[in-house]
């Protein structure tokens, strides 16, 4: 494995990582690296985005974490953002493998792994099989243990946010996401792409993450208004996950599903997460 390019921007760098995936498929993964300017870092954090997203959704979190002593690595999962690879046919295990490869490429020792939505489940899947100092699952897709028996349904190879219920009308979107400003809303729409129907089908059927495999500290975070759209996940699911895995849960009042990352309550969320990680 090798880093093909490396560009410094203040304390931030962007990298393309070439690797051979779990199935010996060569591709390039894009990773934003936010190195702390502190003399000694508190640790490293890997940030995993959700459906249709990219590393850009983590910009505010990554900057805050690096300013507070953490080296933050935000990757674009295969087929997302600026990474190579096909979304059509991508599985949840593929996404967990992407996290594994980034951790290996940057030689990250015992990272904290933070994921949002689908990425929250990917973070749990990765941490169940590999070393992680802590896991933070924000508005996470539920595991099979919490979801129960799911539905067996085939979805298109690729599907868009609109296909899943994202309001196309800007006024309807503003009503659904009252905590996301107009400029942030416009940026979000530009960031979002398509998502794997195979991965969605797997989540609907249910992906098991046995509680005994999560030996590290785990925090579940949920937005009060996370279910303001059909595909949204929020505090209700976060509490169910925390109850099953017997872990801590934090509610972010007024936060919608995307707003918990890019809305007016995002800084409250990342401050609480950083404080929790610093104490675990």
PyMOL commands that set and color helices and strands:
alter all, ss='L'
color gray80, all
select helices_A, chain A and resi 55-67+92-105+118-129+144-147+162-164+170-176+182-191+197-205+211-213+235-245+259-262+266-278
alter helices_A, ss='H'
color red, helices_A
select strands_A, chain A and resi 2-9+12-20+26-34+43-48+70-75+112-116+134-138+158-160+194-196+217-225+248-256
alter strands_A, ss='S'
color yellow, strands_A
deselect
rebuild
show_as cartoon
